[in-house]
Structures are given as C-alpha cells and as structure tokens.
Amino acid sequence: MYEIMFTAAPFIILTTGIILAILSISWRRSTQAVSLIALITFFLATCSAFGWLTNPPESLLNLLSIDPLASYFSLALLLSCLALVIIAYSDDWQQSGHGDEWYVLLLLSALGGLTLVSASHVASLFLGLELLSIPLYAMMGYRKLDERSLEAALKYLIMASVAAGFLLMGFALIYVATGTLNLADMSQHASTGVSRLGMGLIVVAFGFKLALAPFHFWAPEVYDGVPLKTMIFVATASKVATIAVFIRLFLSAGFVEATPIFHSVLLLASLSAVIAGWSLLFEKRFLRILAYSSTVHMAYWISMAVFAKSNPLPTILFLFGYLPAVFTIGASLLWARALREPVQTLDDFLGLAKRHRILGLAFTIGILSLLGMPLSAGFVIKFVSIEAILSAGFGWCVGFLVLGSILSLVGYFKWVRDMWSTAKNAPIHLPTYVDFRVKGIACLGALLVILFGVLPGLVAGYF
C-alpha cells in the first residue's frame, strides 16, 4: 500500500494541489494565493518525482509505467511548470487580479501531461492527452476580450480535435489487428497491414500535436496570439509530454518494427525541418519565428525517437538543450514587456541590447542555442542527434535537418544583428520595475545553456 502511494506521489500531490486551488478560489479570489499553491504543489511534485530515478521500473494499475523514460520526462515537465509558475505572476494581466483560474488550468494540464508521459495503455494515453489539451484550450483563450487570443484558441481546438480523431481511429485499427490496448503487447502484430495503417494514422495525429509539416500551420497563429505564459507552456511542457509518449510508441508498441512507418517518420521530420526553416525566412513577427523554430527542433527530436530503442540517450539529452533555451527566451520576452518594450516585430528589436545590456545578452544566448551555435547547449544536442542518425545510416535525413538549421540561422541573423545595432530614434522609456524572478529565470536559463554547451560531460556522464 505504502509502496503504491510512494510511486503515485506526484499524481497525488498534483491532484491535492488542484483541489486546494479550487477551494481557495471559491473562498476568496486571490491570484497571489493560488499562484503560491501552484508553486508549492509543483515543488513537492518535483521532489517526489526524483524518487522515481532510484527505483526499479514499476507499473500502476497496468495503466501507467514508471520507468526511466517516464522518470526523466516527468521531471522535465514538472520543472518546466515550476519555472513557469515562478515567472507567470509578473504578467500584467495577472497583476490586475484576473489570473487565479489560469493556475488551476495549468495544474490540470500538468496532471494530464504527467499521465501521458507514464501511459502504458491506450486508455491512460488518451485520458492524459485530453486532460493535457482541454485545460490548454481555456489557457489559450483566457483573455476573453482579446480577439487574437480567442482566434488562436479556436484554431488549436479544431486542430486538436482532428488529431484526437486520427489517434482514436489509429488505435481502433491496431486493436482490430492485435486484440489488445496495452502498448507493450501491440508489437507482436506490428507487421500486419491493418496495424500499419493504424500506426500511420497515429503518426499523423502526433504530427498535428507536435506541429510537424504539413500539419504545422496552427503553430504560428497560436504562438503569436495566446498569452505569453501560455505560449511558454505550449513550447515546453506540452511538447515534452507529447514527445515522451511518441518515444514510448517506438520503444514498446512495435512502431520501430514497422519499416514503412519508420521511414515515414524520418521523411516527415526531414520535410518539417526544411519547410519550417524556409517559412522562418519570411516572417516578420518574433513569436511566429519561434513557432517555426520549435518545428525544426521537433523534427530533430522525432528523428531520434525512432532510434530510441537502440540508443535512448540523445532523446533525454535533448531535454537539457531545448528547455533552458526556450525558457531563456520566454523569460526575456516577459522582461522586455515589463520594460514596455513591445518585442514583436523587427523594428521593435532595433537597438534593444544597446538599451538593456543584460536582457539583450540573455536573448542572444537563447537564440544562439536554438540555432545550435558552438559552446551552447543547442550545439551539443544537435551534434549528438546528427551523430546518432548518421550511425544508423540515414545520412539523407541528416542533410535535410542541417538544411533546416541553416535556413533558421539565416532567418534569425537579422534579429540578432538589429538587436545589437544602434537605433537612430531610440524610444525613451521611463524606469519600470521588473520582477526579480523573471530576471532570475532568464539569467539562470542562459547560464545553463552555456554550462551544458561548455561542459556537456556533466550531464551526459550522469546517464
């Protein structure tokens, strides 16, 4: 009994936090109080999840599998949510006293992500996916008077619904072929035609969820339209949970044994990198560029997912390169907005680093890491990714991925160049207060990016 409670501790803590947050809102509306409950909940859940690293793999109710994959990705998800709660309160909208329910939605979505990461059965997988997605719709459209936010939420709702339909149909076909809904047992009949058709539909569903080309058109609208704190969640914790279950399908559900599916995923990743990199060249709004950059990174990540059965290390290391860079940029955007810098178009970035040196430095480090420049975490994870794919004999896939990165480099260059240039008519900003937590996360993220880039052995040696 006690062993089960210890194993399920992160789920129990998150559920308790959700109940306490709802009770707190029903008693008195206070963004501060609910944000504190969320902060404590994520901190305790993160601490309890560290216990999974030292325990042997376990199964909960034959629905959840607490194995190394679930342990590392759950920790990444919970740490992302913890960092997000720390910086989210600085948002202007929340300071006006309308942000308490957003934290409840965040807790609910995080619980869904945690369930998704550990899912070993179709029932728990779909439950986790919907529990992750449904609160996310409300988080995106939380600003009811913002038309762009509502439009983005509606687009995401439609695309997510379509993806859920593909996912259910795919698993239904696999069930017809295998007679089981347990992911580990599906591999026994992976070679049948019906099973492969189901796998193809599931890959399409995850293409929607991960914004892979040609299913990525919703991503720029969502990144640019939703509240910034919600965008950070979509780019980090949501992607971590979805990638984790995608990897699990290739580890245990027989997807890697289905050769057409194996090659289709690599082709999808290759096209995603090139199409997103090309689209990035012509964008004039920074958050839309960040969306395309995320698609390029997802292309790298799913390329490694197909080889996770033989070499799982690159997929885990990717967490340490991708997440700090995104949080550095996300916190820097909140920092800039607190300084009344719009940071939306290229003109807004003109001379930004000259006016705010530390902010500009953090921004630059985050962008250079996403581009995979040497001495950054992004360089390490892309080098490890390319090495893993080349060693498997898929040089053509590496060529497309590198081309996507080169196009991203060209697209981002003008933003970094203008940020460090001198504006002719620089706007005058009155002194404003910037929450120290936002500065702290931005600087900590930049430090982690450099530390992992200079000393990758510190992280790689742990595994």
Stockholm file with secondary structure:
# STOCKHOLM 1.0

chainA/1-463         MYEIMFTAAPFIILTTGIILAILSISWRRSTQAVSLIALITFFLATCSAFGWLTNPPESLLNLLSIDPLASYFSLALLLSCLALVIIAYSDDWQQSGHGDEWYVLLLLSALGGLTLVSASHVASLFLGLELLSIPLYAMMGYRKLDERSLEAALKYLIMASVAAGFLLMGFALIYVATGTLNLADMSQHASTGVSRLGMGLIVVAFGFKLALAPFHFWAPEVYDGVPLKTMIFVATASKVATIAVFIRLFLSAGFVEATPIFHSVLLLASLSAVIAGWSLLFEKRFLRILAYSSTVHMAYWISMAVFAKSNPLPTILFLFGYLPAVFTIGASLLWARALREPVQTLDDFLGLAKRHRILGLAFTIGILSLLGMPLSAGFVIKFVSIEAILSAGFGWCVGFLVLGSILSLVGYFKWVRDMWSTAKNAPIHLPTYVDFRVKGIACLGALLVILFGVLPGLVAGYF
#=GR chainA/1-463 SS CHHHHHHTHHHHHHHHHHHHHHHHHHHCCCHHHHHHHHHHHHHHHHHHHHHHHHSCCEEETTTEEESHHHHHHHHHHHHHHHHHHHHHTTSHHIIIIICHHHHHHHHHHHHHHHHHHHBCBHHHHHHHHHHHHHHHHHHHTCCTTCHHHHHHHHHHHHHHHHHHHHHHHHHHHHHHHHSCCBGGGGGGGTTSHHHHHHHHHHHHHHHHHTTCTTSCTHHHHHHHHSCHHHHHHIIIIIHHHHHHHHHHHHHHSSTTTCHHHHHHHHHHHHHHHHHHHHHHTTCCBHHHHHHHHHHHHHHHHHHHHTTTTTCCHHHHHHHHHHHHHHHHHHHHHHHHHHTTCCCCBHHHHTTHHHHCHHHHHHHHHHHHHHHTCTTSHHHHHHHHHHHHHHHTTCHHHHHHHHHHHHHHHHHHHHHHHHHTSCCTTCCCCCCCCCCHHHHHHHHHHHHHHHHHHHCTHHHHTTC
#=GC SS_cons         CHHHHHHTHHHHHHHHHHHHHHHHHHHCCCHHHHHHHHHHHHHHHHHHHHHHHHSCCEEETTTEEESHHHHHHHHHHHHHHHHHHHHHTTSHHIIIIICHHHHHHHHHHHHHHHHHHHBCBHHHHHHHHHHHHHHHHHHHTCCTTCHHHHHHHHHHHHHHHHHHHHHHHHHHHHHHHHSCCBGGGGGGGTTSHHHHHHHHHHHHHHHHHTTCTTSCTHHHHHHHHSCHHHHHHIIIIIHHHHHHHHHHHHHHSSTTTCHHHHHHHHHHHHHHHHHHHHHHTTCCBHHHHHHHHHHHHHHHHHHHHTTTTTCCHHHHHHHHHHHHHHHHHHHHHHHHHHTTCCCCBHHHHTTHHHHCHHHHHHHHHHHHHHHTCTTSHHHHHHHHHHHHHHHTTCHHHHHHHHHHHHHHHHHHHHHHHHHTSCCTTCCCCCCCCCCHHHHHHHHHHHHHHHHHHHCTHHHHTTC
//
